[in-house]
Amino acid sequence: MITWIATWVALVVLYLSPVVLPDQWQYYVYSPASAGLWMLSMVGGPPLVCVLNRRWIRHGVWTAGAGGSRT
């Protein structure tokens, strides 16, 4: 659940970060295509993150590469 919420928070922060850009850039950043891709990432991003991190979510074990130590 925490992974799901963290992914949504990261996507919302990324979506709101162009607010500090000049006004003429915001049209390109917030175009219909980019807004649509952002909406798709809000639906598909959290399940993808959970699938990719399923071992860590299930067991609390994170392996760093092939020969990494378990922490």
PyMOL Python script that loads the backbone (N, CA, C, O; Angstrom):
from pymol import cmd

cmd.read_pdbstr("""\
ATOM      1  N   MET A   1       0.819  -1.194   0.000  1.00  0.00           N
ATOM      2  CA  MET A   1       0.000   0.000   0.000  1.00  0.00           C
ATOM      3  C   MET A   1       0.867   1.264   0.000  1.00  0.00           C
ATOM      4  O   MET A   1       0.557   2.246  -0.674  1.00  0.00           O
ATOM      5  N   ILE A   2       1.959   1.216   0.771  1.00  0.00           N
ATOM      6  CA  ILE A   2       2.841   2.378   0.833  1.00  0.00           C
ATOM      7  C   ILE A   2       3.482   2.628  -0.526  1.00  0.00           C
ATOM      8  O   ILE A   2       3.655   3.774  -0.941  1.00  0.00           O
ATOM      9  N   THR A   3       3.835   1.542  -1.217  1.00  0.00           N
ATOM     10  CA  THR A   3       4.434   1.681  -2.551  1.00  0.00           C
ATOM     11  C   THR A   3       3.450   2.331  -3.507  1.00  0.00           C
ATOM     12  O   THR A   3       3.826   3.186  -4.308  1.00  0.00           O
ATOM     13  N   TRP A   4       2.212   1.933  -3.424  1.00  0.00           N
ATOM     14  CA  TRP A   4       1.154   2.476  -4.278  1.00  0.00           C
ATOM     15  C   TRP A   4       0.997   3.984  -4.043  1.00  0.00           C
ATOM     16  O   TRP A   4       0.953   4.766  -4.992  1.00  0.00           O
ATOM     17  N   ILE A   5       0.916   4.373  -2.791  1.00  0.00           N
ATOM     18  CA  ILE A   5       0.735   5.785  -2.445  1.00  0.00           C
ATOM     19  C   ILE A   5       1.964   6.602  -2.826  1.00  0.00           C
ATOM     20  O   ILE A   5       1.832   7.717  -3.331  1.00  0.00           O
ATOM     21  N   ALA A   6       3.157   6.061  -2.591  1.00  0.00           N
ATOM     22  CA  ALA A   6       4.382   6.772  -2.941  1.00  0.00           C
ATOM     23  C   ALA A   6       4.480   6.997  -4.446  1.00  0.00           C
ATOM     24  O   ALA A   6       4.953   8.043  -4.889  1.00  0.00           O
ATOM     25  N   THR A   7       4.037   6.024  -5.229  1.00  0.00           N
ATOM     26  CA  THR A   7       4.047   6.188  -6.686  1.00  0.00           C
ATOM     27  C   THR A   7       3.085   7.291  -7.098  1.00  0.00           C
ATOM     28  O   THR A   7       3.426   8.114  -7.948  1.00  0.00           O
ATOM     29  N   TRP A   8       1.896   7.329  -6.519  1.00  0.00           N
ATOM     30  CA  TRP A   8       0.923   8.375  -6.853  1.00  0.00           C
ATOM     31  C   TRP A   8       1.433   9.748  -6.440  1.00  0.00           C
ATOM     32  O   TRP A   8       1.260  10.720  -7.176  1.00  0.00           O
ATOM     33  N   VAL A   9       2.054   9.837  -5.284  1.00  0.00           N
ATOM     34  CA  VAL A   9       2.589  11.118  -4.824  1.00  0.00           C
ATOM     35  C   VAL A   9       3.684  11.596  -5.775  1.00  0.00           C
ATOM     36  O   VAL A   9       3.731  12.773  -6.132  1.00  0.00           O
ATOM     37  N   ALA A  10       4.560  10.685  -6.182  1.00  0.00           N
ATOM     38  CA  ALA A  10       5.629  11.056  -7.122  1.00  0.00           C
ATOM     39  C   ALA A  10       5.056  11.535  -8.454  1.00  0.00           C
ATOM     40  O   ALA A  10       5.551  12.507  -9.024  1.00  0.00           O
ATOM     41  N   LEU A  11       4.023  10.865  -8.954  1.00  0.00           N
ATOM     42  CA  LEU A  11       3.416  11.277 -10.224  1.00  0.00           C
ATOM     43  C   LEU A  11       2.720  12.633 -10.103  1.00  0.00           C
ATOM     44  O   LEU A  11       2.783  13.438 -11.032  1.00  0.00           O
ATOM     45  N   VAL A  12       2.068  12.896  -8.989  1.00  0.00           N
ATOM     46  CA  VAL A  12       1.402  14.184  -8.796  1.00  0.00           C
ATOM     47  C   VAL A  12       2.439  15.305  -8.688  1.00  0.00           C
ATOM     48  O   VAL A  12       2.252  16.381  -9.257  1.00  0.00           O
ATOM     49  N   VAL A  13       3.523  15.055  -7.964  1.00  0.00           N
ATOM     50  CA  VAL A  13       4.579  16.066  -7.853  1.00  0.00           C
ATOM     51  C   VAL A  13       5.189  16.347  -9.221  1.00  0.00           C
ATOM     52  O   VAL A  13       5.437  17.503  -9.563  1.00  0.00           O
ATOM     53  N   LEU A  14       5.433  15.305 -10.002  1.00  0.00           N
ATOM     54  CA  LEU A  14       5.978  15.507 -11.351  1.00  0.00           C
ATOM     55  C   LEU A  14       5.003  16.274 -12.239  1.00  0.00           C
ATOM     56  O   LEU A  14       5.421  17.078 -13.072  1.00  0.00           O
ATOM     57  N   TYR A  15       3.711  16.027 -12.063  1.00  0.00           N
ATOM     58  CA  TYR A  15       2.719  16.730 -12.877  1.00  0.00           C
ATOM     59  C   TYR A  15       2.617  18.206 -12.497  1.00  0.00           C
ATOM     60  O   TYR A  15       2.391  19.059 -13.356  1.00  0.00           O
ATOM     61  N   LEU A  16       2.783  18.505 -11.212  1.00  0.00           N
ATOM     62  CA  LEU A  16       2.650  19.884 -10.754  1.00  0.00           C
ATOM     63  C   LEU A  16       3.956  20.675 -10.827  1.00  0.00           C
ATOM     64  O   LEU A  16       3.932  21.900 -10.702  1.00  0.00           O
ATOM     65  N   SER A  17       5.077  20.019 -11.022  1.00  0.00           N
ATOM     66  CA  SER A  17       6.362  20.721 -11.025  1.00  0.00           C
ATOM     67  C   SER A  17       6.524  21.754 -12.144  1.00  0.00           C
ATOM     68  O   SER A  17       7.239  22.730 -11.919  1.00  0.00           O
ATOM     69  N   PRO A  18       5.918  21.621 -13.335  1.00  0.00           N
ATOM     70  CA  PRO A  18       6.072  22.662 -14.352  1.00  0.00           C
ATOM     71  C   PRO A  18       5.361  23.976 -14.039  1.00  0.00           C
ATOM     72  O   PRO A  18       5.462  24.916 -14.827  1.00  0.00           O
ATOM     73  N   VAL A  19       4.659  24.073 -12.939  1.00  0.00           N
ATOM     74  CA  VAL A  19       3.967  25.314 -12.576  1.00  0.00           C
ATOM     75  C   VAL A  19       4.968  26.453 -12.432  1.00  0.00           C
ATOM     76  O   VAL A  19       4.617  27.610 -12.663  1.00  0.00           O
ATOM     77  N   VAL A  20       6.200  26.150 -12.057  1.00  0.00           N
ATOM     78  CA  VAL A  20       7.207  27.196 -11.869  1.00  0.00           C
ATOM     79  C   VAL A  20       7.796  27.684 -13.201  1.00  0.00           C
ATOM     80  O   VAL A  20       8.547  28.659 -13.213  1.00  0.00           O
ATOM     81  N   LEU A  21       7.473  27.031 -14.309  1.00  0.00           N
ATOM     82  CA  LEU A  21       7.970  27.443 -15.620  1.00  0.00           C
ATOM     83  C   LEU A  21       7.214  28.671 -16.115  1.00  0.00           C
ATOM     84  O   LEU A  21       6.120  28.956 -15.627  1.00  0.00           O
ATOM     85  N   PRO A  22       7.775  29.398 -17.072  1.00  0.00           N
ATOM     86  CA  PRO A  22       7.048  30.538 -17.658  1.00  0.00           C
ATOM     87  C   PRO A  22       5.736  30.083 -18.308  1.00  0.00           C
ATOM     88  O   PRO A  22       5.586  28.924 -18.695  1.00  0.00           O
ATOM     89  N   ASP A  23       4.800  31.015 -18.417  1.00  0.00           N
ATOM     90  CA  ASP A  23       3.462  30.684 -18.929  1.00  0.00           C
ATOM     91  C   ASP A  23       3.480  30.121 -20.343  1.00  0.00           C
ATOM     92  O   ASP A  23       2.688  29.229 -20.649  1.00  0.00           O
ATOM     93  N   GLN A  24       4.355  30.610 -21.212  1.00  0.00           N
ATOM     94  CA  GLN A  24       4.350  30.129 -22.594  1.00  0.00           C
ATOM     95  C   GLN A  24       4.812  28.672 -22.690  1.00  0.00           C
ATOM     96  O   GLN A  24       4.503  28.017 -23.685  1.00  0.00           O
ATOM     97  N   TRP A  25       5.523  28.146 -21.722  1.00  0.00           N
ATOM     98  CA  TRP A  25       5.960  26.745 -21.731  1.00  0.00           C
ATOM     99  C   TRP A  25       4.868  25.814 -21.230  1.00  0.00           C
ATOM    100  O   TRP A  25       4.841  24.635 -21.582  1.00  0.00           O
ATOM    101  N   GLN A  26       3.974  26.341 -20.413  1.00  0.00           N
ATOM    102  CA  GLN A  26       2.973  25.475 -19.798  1.00  0.00           C
ATOM    103  C   GLN A  26       2.007  24.883 -20.826  1.00  0.00           C
ATOM    104  O   GLN A  26       1.448  23.812 -20.589  1.00  0.00           O
ATOM    105  N   TYR A  27       1.801  25.547 -21.948  1.00  0.00           N
ATOM    106  CA  TYR A  27       0.936  24.982 -22.986  1.00  0.00           C
ATOM    107  C   TYR A  27       1.529  23.677 -23.507  1.00  0.00           C
ATOM    108  O   TYR A  27       0.797  22.715 -23.738  1.00  0.00           O
ATOM    109  N   TYR A  28       2.832  23.633 -23.693  1.00  0.00           N
ATOM    110  CA  TYR A  28       3.471  22.430 -24.218  1.00  0.00           C
ATOM    111  C   TYR A  28       3.576  21.340 -23.161  1.00  0.00           C
ATOM    112  O   TYR A  28       3.442  20.156 -23.472  1.00  0.00           O
ATOM    113  N   VAL A  29       3.811  21.727 -21.929  1.00  0.00           N
ATOM    114  CA  VAL A  29       3.926  20.739 -20.862  1.00  0.00           C
ATOM    115  C   VAL A  29       2.566  20.130 -20.551  1.00  0.00           C
ATOM    116  O   VAL A  29       2.457  18.921 -20.347  1.00  0.00           O
ATOM    117  N   TYR A  30       1.538  20.953 -20.515  1.00  0.00           N
ATOM    118  CA  TYR A  30       0.194  20.488 -20.198  1.00  0.00           C
ATOM    119  C   TYR A  30      -0.660  20.309 -21.446  1.00  0.00           C
ATOM    120  O   TYR A  30      -1.849  20.626 -21.429  1.00  0.00           O
ATOM    121  N   SER A  31      -0.080  19.814 -22.514  1.00  0.00           N
ATOM    122  CA  SER A  31      -0.835  19.553 -23.726  1.00  0.00           C
ATOM    123  C   SER A  31      -1.775  18.373 -23.481  1.00  0.00           C
ATOM    124  O   SER A  31      -1.583  17.623 -22.523  1.00  0.00           O
ATOM    125  N   PRO A  32      -2.783  18.199 -24.329  1.00  0.00           N
ATOM    126  CA  PRO A  32      -3.688  17.060 -24.148  1.00  0.00           C
ATOM    127  C   PRO A  32      -2.970  15.713 -24.184  1.00  0.00           C
ATOM    128  O   PRO A  32      -3.363  14.784 -23.479  1.00  0.00           O
ATOM    129  N   ALA A  33      -1.927  15.601 -24.997  1.00  0.00           N
ATOM    130  CA  ALA A  33      -1.189  14.344 -25.066  1.00  0.00           C
ATOM    131  C   ALA A  33      -0.463  14.056 -23.757  1.00  0.00           C
ATOM    132  O   ALA A  33      -0.499  12.929 -23.262  1.00  0.00           O
ATOM    133  N   SER A  34       0.198  15.069 -23.191  1.00  0.00           N
ATOM    134  CA  SER A  34       0.919  14.830 -21.943  1.00  0.00           C
ATOM    135  C   SER A  34      -0.045  14.578 -20.781  1.00  0.00           C
ATOM    136  O   SER A  34       0.251  13.774 -19.896  1.00  0.00           O
ATOM    137  N   ALA A  35      -1.185  15.251 -20.775  1.00  0.00           N
ATOM    138  CA  ALA A  35      -2.178  14.998 -19.734  1.00  0.00           C
ATOM    139  C   ALA A  35      -2.747  13.585 -19.852  1.00  0.00           C
ATOM    140  O   ALA A  35      -2.988  12.926 -18.841  1.00  0.00           O
ATOM    141  N   GLY A  36      -2.961  13.126 -21.069  1.00  0.00           N
ATOM    142  CA  GLY A  36      -3.434  11.758 -21.280  1.00  0.00           C
ATOM    143  C   GLY A  36      -2.413  10.724 -20.842  1.00  0.00           C
ATOM    144  O   GLY A  36      -2.769   9.723 -20.220  1.00  0.00           O
ATOM    145  N   LEU A  37      -1.141  10.960 -21.164  1.00  0.00           N
ATOM    146  CA  LEU A  37      -0.094  10.040 -20.723  1.00  0.00           C
ATOM    147  C   LEU A  37       0.025  10.035 -19.205  1.00  0.00           C
ATOM    148  O   LEU A  37       0.266   8.990 -18.602  1.00  0.00           O
ATOM    149  N   TRP A  38      -0.144  11.206 -18.583  1.00  0.00           N
ATOM    150  CA  TRP A  38      -0.093  11.268 -17.131  1.00  0.00           C
ATOM    151  C   TRP A  38      -1.238  10.469 -16.523  1.00  0.00           C
ATOM    152  O   TRP A  38      -1.041   9.761 -15.536  1.00  0.00           O
ATOM    153  N   MET A  39      -2.433  10.574 -17.101  1.00  0.00           N
ATOM    154  CA  MET A  39      -3.579   9.816 -16.588  1.00  0.00           C
ATOM    155  C   MET A  39      -3.355   8.314 -16.734  1.00  0.00           C
ATOM    156  O   MET A  39      -3.697   7.543 -15.837  1.00  0.00           O
ATOM    157  N   LEU A  40      -2.784   7.902 -17.857  1.00  0.00           N
ATOM    158  CA  LEU A  40      -2.466   6.484 -18.031  1.00  0.00           C
ATOM    159  C   LEU A  40      -1.425   6.020 -17.015  1.00  0.00           C
ATOM    160  O   LEU A  40      -1.506   4.903 -16.504  1.00  0.00           O
ATOM    161  N   SER A  41      -0.452   6.874 -16.724  1.00  0.00           N
ATOM    162  CA  SER A  41       0.564   6.490 -15.749  1.00  0.00           C
ATOM    163  C   SER A  41      -0.023   6.423 -14.343  1.00  0.00           C
ATOM    164  O   SER A  41       0.459   5.644 -13.521  1.00  0.00           O
ATOM    165  N   MET A  42      -1.048   7.216 -14.045  1.00  0.00           N
ATOM    166  CA  MET A  42      -1.696   7.137 -12.736  1.00  0.00           C
ATOM    167  C   MET A  42      -2.429   5.813 -12.567  1.00  0.00           C
ATOM    168  O   MET A  42      -2.544   5.297 -11.455  1.00  0.00           O
ATOM    169  N   VAL A  43      -2.922   5.270 -13.670  1.00  0.00           N
ATOM    170  CA  VAL A  43      -3.622   3.987 -13.607  1.00  0.00           C
ATOM    171  C   VAL A  43      -2.638   2.826 -13.678  1.00  0.00           C
ATOM    172  O   VAL A  43      -2.772   1.855 -12.934  1.00  0.00           O
ATOM    173  N   GLY A  44      -1.649   2.916 -14.566  1.00  0.00           N
ATOM    174  CA  GLY A  44      -0.736   1.795 -14.780  1.00  0.00           C
ATOM    175  C   GLY A  44       0.526   1.822 -13.960  1.00  0.00           C
ATOM    176  O   GLY A  44       1.169   0.785 -13.797  1.00  0.00           O
ATOM    177  N   GLY A  45       0.909   2.981 -13.433  1.00  0.00           N
ATOM    178  CA  GLY A  45       2.159   3.093 -12.695  1.00  0.00           C
ATOM    179  C   GLY A  45       2.199   2.326 -11.385  1.00  0.00           C
ATOM    180  O   GLY A  45       3.122   1.539 -11.173  1.00  0.00           O
ATOM    181  N   PRO A  46       1.228   2.526 -10.496  1.00  0.00           N
ATOM    182  CA  PRO A  46       1.273   1.811  -9.211  1.00  0.00           C
ATOM    183  C   PRO A  46       1.268   0.282  -9.341  1.00  0.00           C
ATOM    184  O   PRO A  46       2.039  -0.373  -8.639  1.00  0.00           O
ATOM    185  N   PRO A  47       0.439  -0.317 -10.201  1.00  0.00           N
ATOM    186  CA  PRO A  47       0.531  -1.778 -10.337  1.00  0.00           C
ATOM    187  C   PRO A  47       1.890  -2.230 -10.873  1.00  0.00           C
ATOM    188  O   PRO A  47       2.405  -3.268 -10.458  1.00  0.00           O
ATOM    189  N   LEU A  48       2.465  -1.465 -11.784  1.00  0.00           N
ATOM    190  CA  LEU A  48       3.773  -1.815 -12.323  1.00  0.00           C
ATOM    191  C   LEU A  48       4.847  -1.750 -11.238  1.00  0.00           C
ATOM    192  O   LEU A  48       5.697  -2.637 -11.157  1.00  0.00           O
ATOM    193  N   VAL A  49       4.817  -0.715 -10.408  1.00  0.00           N
ATOM    194  CA  VAL A  49       5.788  -0.596  -9.322  1.00  0.00           C
ATOM    195  C   VAL A  49       5.619  -1.746  -8.330  1.00  0.00           C
ATOM    196  O   VAL A  49       6.608  -2.289  -7.838  1.00  0.00           O
ATOM    197  N   CYS A  50       4.401  -2.111  -8.040  1.00  0.00           N
ATOM    198  CA  CYS A  50       4.163  -3.221  -7.110  1.00  0.00           C
ATOM    199  C   CYS A  50       4.643  -4.548  -7.689  1.00  0.00           C
ATOM    200  O   CYS A  50       5.190  -5.374  -6.958  1.00  0.00           O
ATOM    201  N   VAL A  51       4.451  -4.764  -8.972  1.00  0.00           N
ATOM    202  CA  VAL A  51       4.926  -5.996  -9.599  1.00  0.00           C
ATOM    203  C   VAL A  51       6.454  -6.032  -9.600  1.00  0.00           C
ATOM    204  O   VAL A  51       7.047  -7.071  -9.308  1.00  0.00           O
ATOM    205  N   LEU A  52       7.088  -4.922  -9.920  1.00  0.00           N
ATOM    206  CA  LEU A  52       8.548  -4.888  -9.969  1.00  0.00           C
ATOM    207  C   LEU A  52       9.177  -5.019  -8.587  1.00  0.00           C
ATOM    208  O   LEU A  52      10.297  -5.515  -8.469  1.00  0.00           O
ATOM    209  N   ASN A  53       8.491  -4.591  -7.556  1.00  0.00           N
ATOM    210  CA  ASN A  53       9.026  -4.654  -6.191  1.00  0.00           C
ATOM    211  C   ASN A  53       8.328  -5.703  -5.340  1.00  0.00           C
ATOM    212  O   ASN A  53       8.307  -5.574  -4.116  1.00  0.00           O
ATOM    213  N   ARG A  54       7.757  -6.734  -5.946  1.00  0.00           N
ATOM    214  CA  ARG A  54       6.968  -7.701  -5.194  1.00  0.00           C
ATOM    215  C   ARG A  54       7.780  -8.456  -4.147  1.00  0.00           C
ATOM    216  O   ARG A  54       7.253  -8.764  -3.078  1.00  0.00           O
ATOM    217  N   ARG A  55       9.058  -8.767  -4.424  1.00  0.00           N
ATOM    218  CA  ARG A  55       9.870  -9.477  -3.438  1.00  0.00           C
ATOM    219  C   ARG A  55      10.093  -8.595  -2.209  1.00  0.00           C
ATOM    220  O   ARG A  55       9.988  -9.062  -1.075  1.00  0.00           O
ATOM    221  N   TRP A  56      10.398  -7.334  -2.438  1.00  0.00           N
ATOM    222  CA  TRP A  56      10.625  -6.421  -1.325  1.00  0.00           C
ATOM    223  C   TRP A  56       9.338  -6.205  -0.532  1.00  0.00           C
ATOM    224  O   TRP A  56       9.371  -6.147   0.698  1.00  0.00           O
ATOM    225  N   ILE A  57       8.218  -6.087  -1.220  1.00  0.00           N
ATOM    226  CA  ILE A  57       6.933  -5.880  -0.542  1.00  0.00           C
ATOM    227  C   ILE A  57       6.567  -7.103   0.288  1.00  0.00           C
ATOM    228  O   ILE A  57       6.096  -6.970   1.418  1.00  0.00           O
ATOM    229  N   ARG A  58       6.781  -8.292  -0.267  1.00  0.00           N
ATOM    230  CA  ARG A  58       6.375  -9.511   0.413  1.00  0.00           C
ATOM    231  C   ARG A  58       7.290  -9.866   1.586  1.00  0.00           C
ATOM    232  O   ARG A  58       6.814 -10.228   2.662  1.00  0.00           O
ATOM    233  N   HIS A  59       8.606  -9.761   1.371  1.00  0.00           N
ATOM    234  CA  HIS A  59       9.544 -10.252   2.370  1.00  0.00           C
ATOM    235  C   HIS A  59      10.324  -9.154   3.082  1.00  0.00           C
ATOM    236  O   HIS A  59      10.939  -9.422   4.114  1.00  0.00           O
ATOM    237  N   GLY A  60      10.319  -7.947   2.574  1.00  0.00           N
ATOM    238  CA  GLY A  60      11.124  -6.895   3.173  1.00  0.00           C
ATOM    239  C   GLY A  60      12.600  -7.032   2.868  1.00  0.00           C
ATOM    240  O   GLY A  60      13.439  -6.476   3.577  1.00  0.00           O
ATOM    241  N   VAL A  61      12.927  -7.777   1.807  1.00  0.00           N
ATOM    242  CA  VAL A  61      14.318  -8.012   1.427  1.00  0.00           C
ATOM    243  C   VAL A  61      14.579  -7.331   0.116  1.00  0.00           C
ATOM    244  O   VAL A  61      13.827  -7.487  -0.847  1.00  0.00           O
ATOM    245  N   TRP A  62      15.646  -6.577   0.085  1.00  0.00           N
ATOM    246  CA  TRP A  62      16.047  -5.877  -1.147  1.00  0.00           C
ATOM    247  C   TRP A  62      17.426  -6.380  -1.531  1.00  0.00           C
ATOM    248  O   TRP A  62      18.361  -6.297  -0.734  1.00  0.00           O
ATOM    249  N   THR A  63      17.564  -6.899  -2.743  1.00  0.00           N
ATOM    250  CA  THR A  63      18.873  -7.354  -3.200  1.00  0.00           C
ATOM    251  C   THR A  63      19.434  -6.332  -4.174  1.00  0.00           C
ATOM    252  O   THR A  63      18.748  -5.907  -5.103  1.00  0.00           O
ATOM    253  N   ALA A  64      20.675  -5.942  -3.958  1.00  0.00           N
ATOM    254  CA  ALA A  64      21.324  -4.937  -4.789  1.00  0.00           C
ATOM    255  C   ALA A  64      22.147  -5.649  -5.857  1.00  0.00           C
ATOM    256  O   ALA A  64      23.297  -6.018  -5.617  1.00  0.00           O
ATOM    257  N   GLY A  65      21.564  -5.839  -7.024  1.00  0.00           N
ATOM    258  CA  GLY A  65      22.289  -6.475  -8.118  1.00  0.00           C
ATOM    259  C   GLY A  65      22.457  -7.963  -7.912  1.00  0.00           C
ATOM    260  O   GLY A  65      21.804  -8.554  -7.053  1.00  0.00           O
ATOM    261  N   ALA A  66      23.344  -8.580  -8.709  1.00  0.00           N
ATOM    262  CA  ALA A  66      23.533 -10.027  -8.657  1.00  0.00           C
ATOM    263  C   ALA A  66      24.276 -10.468  -7.399  1.00  0.00           C
ATOM    264  O   ALA A  66      23.918 -11.482  -6.799  1.00  0.00           O
ATOM    265  N   GLY A  67      25.295  -9.731  -6.992  1.00  0.00           N
ATOM    266  CA  GLY A  67      26.087 -10.147  -5.853  1.00  0.00           C
ATOM    267  C   GLY A  67      25.919  -9.260  -4.644  1.00  0.00           C
ATOM    268  O   GLY A  67      26.792  -9.223  -3.777  1.00  0.00           O
ATOM    269  N   GLY A  68      24.829  -8.554  -4.569  1.00  0.00           N
ATOM    270  CA  GLY A  68      24.635  -7.587  -3.489  1.00  0.00           C
ATOM    271  C   GLY A  68      24.293  -8.236  -2.168  1.00  0.00           C
ATOM    272  O   GLY A  68      23.907  -9.404  -2.122  1.00  0.00           O
ATOM    273  N   SER A  69      24.431  -7.498  -1.116  1.00  0.00           N
ATOM    274  CA  SER A  69      24.107  -8.006   0.206  1.00  0.00           C
ATOM    275  C   SER A  69      22.636  -7.775   0.497  1.00  0.00           C
ATOM    276  O   SER A  69      22.007  -6.879  -0.067  1.00  0.00           O
ATOM    277  N   ARG A  70      22.106  -8.585   1.373  1.00  0.00           N
ATOM    278  CA  ARG A  70      20.700  -8.450   1.754  1.00  0.00           C
ATOM    279  C   ARG A  70      20.603  -7.534   2.955  1.00  0.00           C
ATOM    280  O   ARG A  70      21.328  -7.692   3.937  1.00  0.00           O
ATOM    281  N   THR A  71      19.696  -6.572   2.862  1.00  0.00           N
ATOM    282  CA  THR A  71      19.519  -5.653   3.988  1.00  0.00           C
ATOM    283  C   THR A  71      18.084  -5.649   4.416  1.00  0.00           C
ATOM    284  O   THR A  71      17.722  -4.938   5.354  1.00  0.00           O
TER     285      THR A  71
END
""", "prot")
cmd.dss("prot")
cmd.show_as("cartoon", "prot")
cmd.util.cbc("prot")
cmd.orient("prot")
